[in-house]
Amino acid sequence: MAKISVFKMAPGKNDLPFDPYVQLSLSHISEDSTGRILLSPRLASDMEIDESVDHLIEQLQKARKKAKDGI
């Protein structure tokens, strides 16, 4: 299953100055045999679909908070 992460970019030692920023990324992905990036395992019921989508929404909400705390 996909995992969403936040990373912050800020000037380091000997870097030209720039405004710090954050980006969201997929830190863990799965691919199928055709190279499609999968955001969930196989879903075969309404309940599985709801749980998977709820989990992705929860990850995005946490990433939103972390990103806002980082800037």
C-alpha positions in Angstrom: 0.0 0.0 0.0 1.2 3.5 -0.7 2.6 5.7 2.1 2.6 9.5 2.0 5.5 11.5 3.5 6.4 15.1 3.9 9.8 16.5 3.4 11.1 20.0 4.0 13.7 21.8 1.8 15.6 24.6 3.3 19.0 26.2 2.5 21.9 24.4 3.9 25.4 25.5 4.6 27.0 27.2 1.6 23.7 27.2 -0.3 22.3 30.3 -1.8 19.4 31.6 0.3 15.8 30.6 -0.6 12.5 30.3 1.1 12.0 26.9 2.8 9.3 24.8 1.4 7.7 21.4 1.9 6.7 18.7 -0.6 4.4 15.6 -0.3 5.7 12.4 -1.7 4.8 8.7 -2.0 7.5 7.2 0.1 6.4 3.6 -0.4 4.7 2.4 -3.6 3.7 -0.9 -5.2 3.5 -1.5 -8.9 1.6 -4.0 -10.9 3.0 -5.9 -13.9 2.3 -3.1 -16.3 4.1 -0.5 -14.1 1.0 1.2 -12.7 1.5 2.7 -9.2 -0.9 1.1 -6.9 -2.4 3.0 -4.0 -4.2 0.0 -2.4 -4.2 -3.7 -2.3 -6.9 -5.6 -4.2 -10.3 -4.4 -3.1 -13.2 -6.7 -3.5 -16.0 -5.3 -1.4 -17.6 -1.9 -0.5 -16.1 -2.2 3.0 -12.6 -2.8 1.7 -12.9 0.2 -0.7 -14.1 2.4 2.2 -11.3 1.3 4.5 -8.6 1.8 1.9 -9.9 5.3 0.9 -10.3 6.3 4.5 -6.7 5.2 5.2 -5.5 7.3 2.3 -7.5 10.3 3.5 -6.1 9.8 7.0 -2.6 9.8 5.6 -3.2 13.0 3.6 -4.7 14.7 6.7 -1.6 13.8 8.7 0.7 15.0 5.9 -1.3 18.3 5.7 -0.7 18.9 9.4 3.0 18.0 9.2 3.5 20.1 6.1 1.8 23.1 7.8 3.9 22.6 10.9 7.1 22.5 8.7 6.6 25.9 7.0 
